């Protein structure tokens, strides 16, 4: 066993072999073309092509693309590294979507963020803790009575543990694969998910009519707290760029030459305005545009304005509130979910905003894998949005009916349909 790594010789051999293959892929012309294609899409280049992505991280199938049985390492630390590397190799060698493999291994600062002073009790189904349905006990039942229980979140960073992890990884990969600090501390800054956890979904809607000042008070608190946490990260110099193959939104990837800002110089701390931010409000899908404009959007806009570029939306049909959302000054990509009106959004996005299409995952999840139906769905998107800056993202897949080969086949069908449309 190596003193530097704490791993056996066999485990080191496994990880180093995978690292070498990752570096080979990173230099592969196919991989390099994909990176440049993302930059072209983001810049709106006339020769940009539709991009294709397919996620598999939420699968609950026993038969996954990368199975537990295929992993060779037994040490938990090594096993997690191996799993991540094998996922990347699978993406390039089997899935063949447009995800780019970068020539580094990224880790994030080890940061702890507290709750709001009143924990939210979650109830989940055993075995489906990350992907299944849930219920919870909103701790704020009466805003006038309970608001004072809320506390701004506090943050701490364990720099020593982070550096120790980086040193260990550098010993594992030696001169094969660079290790870099690169990661984020939140998925979305849309605010409404947190709001409903604190006050409840039904109550969020009722308060718009019964106690509007109280709801404004909650939303202002969450806005101020989100910005305070971001400012703390900035002050502590923990923020890192998310302008490459970083996960910057609802399935998308962050390639852009617009970030960091032109006034940023190498060696300077990263600022929020050098970053992408995801904003969404899936929970308010049943809220009308006027209520969204009054109670949600002003607080989101204040947060989004502090960042460089915004990806907006996830599962909500954004067309009903597009007249509001398009006023965001840094809006660059928008999620076109299975419930969105594709025709309206294609006209609205045109070449101005990237049209991030999310086909329904049921098309590849049910007992029958209907290739004709899949082609028809893709043709509809390309007929409506083929002239847009287009990315097609298959995500939120919880099952492939234990047939993992379906996902790379969907990618093939997407590429074939795009080639057909482009002549």
C-alpha positions as CSV (number, residue, x, y, z in Angstrom):
1,X,0.0,0.0,0.0
2,X,1.3,3.5,-0.9
3,X,1.8,5.8,2.1
4,X,0.9,8.8,-0.1
5,X,-2.3,7.5,-1.5
6,X,-3.5,4.9,1.1
7,X,-4.4,2.6,-1.8
8,X,-3.1,-0.8,-2.9
9,X,-0.9,-1.2,-5.9
10,X,-3.7,-2.8,-7.8
11,X,-6.1,0.0,-7.1
12,X,-3.5,2.6,-8.1
13,X,-3.0,0.7,-11.4
14,X,-6.8,0.8,-12.1
15,X,-7.1,4.5,-11.4
16,X,-3.9,5.5,-13.3
17,X,-5.0,3.4,-16.3
18,X,-8.3,5.1,-16.4
19,X,-6.6,8.5,-16.0
20,X,-4.4,7.8,-19.0
21,X,-7.4,6.9,-21.1
22,X,-9.2,10.1,-20.0
23,X,-6.2,12.2,-21.1
24,X,-6.2,10.4,-24.5
25,X,-9.9,11.2,-24.9
26,X,-9.4,14.8,-24.0
27,X,-6.9,15.2,-26.9
28,X,-9.1,13.2,-29.3
29,X,-10.2,15.3,-32.4
30,X,-13.8,14.3,-31.8
31,X,-13.7,15.6,-28.3
32,X,-12.0,18.8,-29.5
33,X,-14.6,19.4,-32.2
34,X,-17.3,19.1,-29.5
35,X,-15.7,21.7,-27.4
36,X,-15.4,24.1,-30.3
37,X,-19.0,23.4,-31.3
38,X,-20.2,24.4,-27.8
39,X,-18.3,27.7,-28.1
40,X,-20.0,28.3,-31.5
41,X,-23.4,27.6,-30.1
42,X,-23.0,30.0,-27.2
43,X,-21.6,32.7,-29.5
44,X,-24.4,32.3,-32.1
45,X,-22.0,31.5,-34.9
46,X,-23.8,30.9,-38.2
47,X,-22.2,27.5,-38.6
48,X,-23.1,26.3,-35.1
49,X,-24.8,22.9,-35.0
50,X,-27.5,21.5,-32.7
51,X,-25.9,19.9,-29.7
52,X,-27.0,16.6,-28.1
53,X,-26.8,15.6,-24.5
54,X,-28.1,12.6,-22.6
55,X,-28.0,12.2,-18.8
56,X,-28.0,8.9,-16.9
57,X,-27.2,9.9,-13.3
58,X,-30.8,9.6,-12.1
59,X,-31.3,6.0,-13.3
60,X,-32.7,3.7,-10.6
61,X,-32.4,0.6,-12.8
62,X,-30.4,-2.4,-11.5
63,X,-28.8,-2.7,-15.0
64,X,-27.0,0.7,-15.3
65,X,-24.6,1.9,-18.0
66,X,-21.8,1.5,-15.5
67,X,-22.6,-1.2,-13.0
68,X,-21.3,-1.6,-9.5
69,X,-20.0,-5.1,-10.5
70,X,-17.8,-3.5,-13.1
71,X,-15.8,-1.5,-10.6
72,X,-12.5,-3.0,-9.5
73,X,-11.5,-0.9,-6.6
74,X,-12.7,-1.8,-3.1
75,X,-11.5,1.2,-1.1
76,X,-14.5,3.6,-0.9
77,X,-12.4,6.6,-1.9
78,X,-10.9,4.9,-4.8
79,X,-14.2,3.3,-5.9
80,X,-15.9,6.7,-6.1
81,X,-13.0,8.0,-8.3
82,X,-13.2,4.9,-10.5
83,X,-16.9,5.3,-10.9
84,X,-16.6,8.9,-12.0
85,X,-13.8,8.1,-14.5
86,X,-15.7,5.1,-15.9
87,X,-18.7,7.4,-16.4
88,X,-16.6,9.8,-18.5
89,X,-15.2,6.9,-20.6
90,X,-18.7,5.6,-21.1
91,X,-19.9,9.1,-22.3
92,X,-17.2,9.2,-24.9
93,X,-16.9,5.6,-26.0
94,X,-20.5,4.3,-25.8
95,X,-23.0,7.2,-25.3
96,X,-21.2,9.4,-27.8
97,X,-23.2,12.5,-27.0
98,X,-21.7,16.0,-27.0
99,X,-20.3,16.1,-23.4
100,X,-16.7,17.2,-23.5
101,X,-14.0,15.4,-21.5
102,X,-11.5,17.9,-20.1
103,X,-7.9,17.1,-19.2
104,X,-8.2,17.5,-15.4
105,X,-9.8,16.0,-12.4
106,X,-11.9,18.5,-10.6
107,X,-12.7,18.7,-6.9
108,X,-14.5,21.4,-4.9
109,X,-13.8,23.2,-1.7
110,X,-15.3,21.4,1.3
111,X,-17.9,23.9,2.5
112,X,-20.6,23.5,5.1
113,X,-23.7,25.6,4.9
114,X,-26.2,25.7,7.7
115,X,-30.0,25.6,7.5
116,X,-32.2,28.7,8.2
117,X,-32.4,28.0,11.9
118,X,-35.5,25.9,11.5
119,X,-34.9,22.4,10.0
120,X,-37.3,21.1,7.4
121,X,-38.3,17.5,8.2
122,X,-38.3,15.4,4.9
123,X,-40.2,12.2,4.3
124,X,-38.9,10.0,1.5
125,X,-39.6,6.5,0.2
126,X,-36.9,4.1,1.1
127,X,-34.7,3.3,-1.8
128,X,-35.7,6.4,-3.7
129,X,-34.1,9.0,-1.5
130,X,-32.6,11.1,-4.3
131,X,-35.1,10.6,-7.2
132,X,-38.5,9.6,-5.7
133,X,-41.4,11.7,-4.4
134,X,-41.2,13.3,-1.0
135,X,-43.3,15.2,1.5
136,X,-42.1,17.6,4.2
137,X,-43.2,19.5,7.3
138,X,-43.1,23.2,6.5
139,X,-41.8,24.8,9.7
140,X,-43.4,28.2,9.1
141,X,-47.1,27.8,9.5
142,X,-47.9,31.4,10.4
143,X,-45.6,34.1,9.0
144,X,-46.4,36.7,11.7
145,X,-45.7,34.2,14.5
146,X,-42.9,32.2,12.9
147,X,-40.9,34.5,10.7
148,X,-38.6,35.5,13.6
149,X,-37.4,31.9,13.8
150,X,-35.6,32.3,10.5
151,X,-31.9,32.9,10.6
152,X,-29.5,33.8,7.8
153,X,-27.4,30.8,6.9
154,X,-23.8,30.5,8.1
155,X,-20.9,29.0,6.0
156,X,-17.6,27.4,6.9
157,X,-14.8,26.1,4.7
158,X,-12.4,23.3,5.7
159,X,-9.3,24.4,3.7
160,X,-7.0,21.9,5.4
161,X,-9.2,18.9,4.4
162,X,-9.6,20.2,0.9
163,X,-5.9,20.6,0.4
164,X,-5.3,17.2,1.9
165,X,-7.7,15.6,-0.6
166,X,-6.1,17.5,-3.4
167,X,-2.6,16.3,-2.3
168,X,-3.8,12.7,-2.1
169,X,-5.4,12.9,-5.6
170,X,-2.2,14.4,-7.0
171,X,-0.3,11.4,-5.6
172,X,-2.8,9.0,-7.1
173,X,-2.6,10.5,-10.6
174,X,1.0,11.7,-10.4
175,X,2.1,13.3,-13.7
176,X,-0.9,11.7,-15.6
177,X,-3.9,13.8,-14.8
178,X,-3.8,17.3,-13.2
179,X,-6.1,17.9,-10.2
180,X,-7.8,21.3,-10.0
181,X,-10.2,23.0,-7.7
182,X,-13.4,23.6,-9.7
183,X,-17.0,23.3,-8.6
184,X,-20.1,25.0,-7.3
185,X,-22.1,25.2,-4.1
186,X,-25.7,25.4,-5.4
187,X,-27.7,24.0,-8.2
188,X,-30.3,26.7,-8.6
189,X,-30.8,30.2,-7.1
190,X,-34.5,30.3,-8.1
191,X,-35.6,30.7,-4.4
192,X,-39.0,29.2,-4.7
193,X,-38.0,25.6,-3.9
194,X,-36.6,26.9,-0.6
195,X,-39.7,29.0,0.0
196,X,-42.1,26.1,-0.3
197,X,-40.0,23.9,2.0
198,X,-40.3,26.6,4.6
199,X,-43.9,27.6,4.2
200,X,-45.5,24.9,2.0
201,X,-46.6,24.9,-1.6
202,X,-50.3,25.5,-0.9
203,X,-49.5,28.2,1.6
204,X,-47.2,29.9,-1.0
205,X,-50.2,30.3,-3.3
206,X,-52.7,31.3,-0.7
207,X,-50.4,33.9,0.8
208,X,-50.4,35.8,-2.5
209,X,-54.0,36.7,-1.7
210,X,-54.3,36.3,2.1
211,X,-51.1,37.8,3.3
212,X,-49.1,39.3,0.4
213,X,-46.9,41.4,2.6
214,X,-45.8,38.3,4.5
215,X,-44.9,36.5,1.3
216,X,-42.9,39.5,0.1
217,X,-41.1,39.4,3.5
218,X,-40.1,35.7,3.0
219,X,-39.0,36.2,-0.6
220,X,-36.9,39.2,0.4
221,X,-35.3,37.2,3.2
222,X,-34.4,34.4,0.8
223,X,-33.0,36.8,-1.8
224,X,-30.8,38.6,0.7
225,X,-29.6,35.3,2.2
226,X,-28.7,33.9,-1.3
227,X,-26.7,36.9,-2.1
228,X,-25.0,37.0,1.3
229,X,-23.9,33.4,0.8
230,X,-22.6,34.2,-2.7
231,X,-20.8,37.2,-1.3
232,X,-19.2,35.1,1.4
233,X,-18.0,32.6,-1.2
234,X,-16.6,35.5,-3.2
235,X,-14.8,37.1,-0.2
236,X,-13.3,33.7,0.8
237,X,-12.1,33.2,-2.8
238,X,-13.9,29.9,-3.1
239,X,-15.7,30.6,-6.4
240,X,-14.3,28.9,-9.5
241,X,-15.1,29.4,-13.2
242,X,-18.0,27.3,-14.7
243,X,-17.3,28.2,-18.3
244,X,-16.3,24.8,-19.6
245,X,-17.8,21.4,-19.2
246,X,-19.3,22.6,-15.9
247,X,-23.0,21.7,-15.2
248,X,-24.5,25.2,-15.4
249,X,-28.2,24.5,-15.6
250,X,-31.0,22.1,-16.3
251,X,-28.8,19.7,-18.2
252,X,-26.6,22.2,-20.0
253,X,-22.9,22.7,-20.1
254,X,-21.1,26.0,-19.6
255,X,-18.9,26.6,-22.6
256,X,-18.6,30.3,-23.3
257,X,-15.9,32.8,-24.1
258,X,-18.0,35.6,-22.5
259,X,-16.9,34.6,-19.0
260,X,-15.0,35.6,-17.1
261,X,-15.7,39.3,-17.6
262,X,-13.2,41.2,-19.7
263,X,-11.8,43.0,-16.7
264,X,-10.8,39.8,-15.0
265,X,-7.1,38.9,-15.0
266,X,-5.4,35.6,-14.4
267,X,-4.7,35.2,-10.7
268,X,-7.6,37.4,-9.6
269,X,-10.4,35.9,-7.4
270,X,-13.5,34.8,-9.3
271,X,-16.5,36.9,-8.8
272,X,-20.2,36.1,-9.2
273,X,-20.3,38.2,-12.3
274,X,-17.8,35.8,-13.9
275,X,-20.1,32.9,-13.5
276,X,-23.2,31.3,-15.0
277,X,-26.3,31.0,-12.7
278,X,-29.3,28.7,-13.0
279,X,-32.7,30.2,-12.1
280,X,-36.0,28.4,-12.3
281,X,-39.4,28.3,-10.6
282,X,-40.9,24.8,-11.3
283,X,-42.9,24.9,-8.1
284,X,-45.0,27.9,-9.3
285,X,-46.2,26.3,-12.5
286,X,-49.8,26.8,-11.2
287,X,-49.2,30.5,-10.6
288,X,-50.5,33.0,-13.1
289,X,-48.1,35.5,-14.8
290,X,-49.3,38.4,-12.8
291,X,-48.7,36.7,-9.5
292,X,-45.3,35.4,-10.7
293,X,-44.4,39.0,-11.8
294,X,-45.3,40.4,-8.4
295,X,-44.1,37.8,-5.9
296,X,-41.4,35.8,-7.6
297,X,-39.6,37.4,-10.5
298,X,-38.4,40.7,-8.8
299,X,-36.4,38.6,-6.2
300,X,-35.0,36.3,-8.8
301,X,-34.0,39.2,-11.0
302,X,-32.0,40.8,-8.1
303,X,-30.0,37.5,-7.7
304,X,-29.5,36.8,-11.4
305,X,-28.3,40.4,-12.0
306,X,-25.2,39.6,-9.8
307,X,-24.0,36.9,-12.2
308,X,-22.6,37.0,-15.7
309,X,-24.9,34.7,-17.7
310,X,-28.2,33.1,-16.8
311,X,-29.8,29.8,-17.8
312,X,-33.5,29.9,-17.0
313,X,-35.9,27.1,-16.4
314,X,-36.2,23.4,-15.8
315,X,-39.5,21.5,-16.0
316,X,-41.9,24.5,-16.0
317,X,-43.5,25.6,-19.4
318,X,-41.8,29.0,-19.6
319,X,-43.9,30.3,-22.6
320,X,-46.7,31.5,-20.2
321,X,-44.3,33.9,-18.5
322,X,-41.8,34.5,-21.3
323,X,-42.8,38.1,-21.6
324,X,-41.4,38.6,-18.1
325,X,-38.4,36.3,-18.2
326,X,-37.0,37.8,-21.4
327,X,-36.4,41.1,-19.6
328,X,-33.5,39.4,-17.7
329,X,-30.4,41.3,-19.0
330,X,-28.1,38.4,-19.0
331,X,-30.4,35.6,-20.2
332,X,-28.5,33.3,-22.5
333,X,-30.3,29.9,-22.4
334,X,-33.8,28.8,-21.6
335,X,-35.2,25.3,-20.9
336,X,-38.0,24.1,-23.3
337,X,-39.5,21.4,-21.2
338,X,-41.9,18.7,-22.4
339,X,-44.8,20.9,-21.2
340,X,-43.6,24.0,-23.1
341,X,-45.2,25.4,-26.3
342,X,-42.3,24.7,-28.7
343,X,-43.7,26.8,-31.5
344,X,-44.0,29.9,-29.3
345,X,-40.6,29.5,-27.8
346,X,-38.9,28.8,-31.1
347,X,-40.2,32.1,-32.4
348,X,-39.2,33.9,-29.3
349,X,-35.7,32.5,-28.9
350,X,-34.8,32.6,-32.6
351,X,-31.0,33.2,-32.6
352,X,-31.0,35.4,-29.5
353,X,-31.3,32.8,-26.7
354,X,-30.2,29.1,-26.8
355,X,-33.3,26.9,-27.1
356,X,-32.5,24.1,-24.7
357,X,-35.1,21.4,-25.6
358,X,-35.9,18.6,-23.2
359,X,-37.8,15.7,-24.9
360,X,-40.0,13.7,-22.6
361,X,-38.0,10.9,-21.0
362,X,-41.1,8.6,-21.2
363,X,-40.2,8.1,-24.9
364,X,-37.2,6.0,-23.8
365,X,-38.5,4.7,-20.5
366,X,-41.7,2.7,-21.2
367,X,-41.9,-1.0,-22.0
368,X,-41.7,-0.4,-25.8
369,X,-38.9,1.6,-27.3
370,X,-40.6,3.2,-30.3
371,X,-38.0,4.5,-32.7
372,X,-40.6,5.9,-35.0
373,X,-42.2,8.0,-32.3
374,X,-38.8,9.2,-31.1
375,X,-37.9,10.3,-34.7
376,X,-41.2,12.1,-35.0
377,X,-40.6,13.9,-31.8
378,X,-37.2,15.0,-32.8
379,X,-38.4,16.0,-36.3
380,X,-41.1,18.2,-34.7
381,X,-38.4,20.0,-32.6
382,X,-36.1,20.5,-35.6
383,X,-39.0,21.7,-37.8
384,X,-39.9,24.3,-35.3
385,X,-36.5,25.2,-33.8
386,X,-34.0,24.1,-36.4
387,X,-33.1,27.7,-37.1
388,X,-32.5,28.4,-33.4
389,X,-29.4,28.0,-31.5
390,X,-30.4,24.5,-30.4
391,X,-29.4,22.0,-27.8
392,X,-31.4,18.8,-27.2
393,X,-31.0,17.3,-23.7
394,X,-32.5,14.0,-22.7
395,X,-32.7,14.1,-18.9
396,X,-34.7,13.2,-15.8
397,X,-34.6,9.5,-16.8
398,X,-35.3,7.2,-13.9
399,X,-35.6,4.0,-15.9
400,X,-34.6,2.6,-19.2
401,X,-36.5,-0.5,-18.5
402,X,-33.2,-2.1,-17.6
403,X,-32.0,-1.7,-21.2
404,X,-29.1,0.8,-20.9
405,X,-28.5,0.4,-24.7
406,X,-31.5,2.6,-25.2
407,X,-29.7,5.8,-24.3
408,X,-26.9,5.6,-26.8
409,X,-29.5,4.5,-29.4
410,X,-31.5,7.7,-28.6
411,X,-28.3,9.7,-29.2
412,X,-27.9,8.0,-32.6
413,X,-31.5,8.7,-33.5
414,X,-31.0,12.4,-32.6
415,X,-27.8,12.7,-34.7
416,X,-29.5,10.9,-37.6
417,X,-32.5,13.2,-37.5
418,X,-30.3,16.3,-37.2
419,X,-28.3,15.2,-40.3
420,X,-31.6,14.5,-42.1
421,X,-32.9,18.0,-41.3
422,X,-29.6,19.7,-42.3
423,X,-29.5,17.9,-45.6
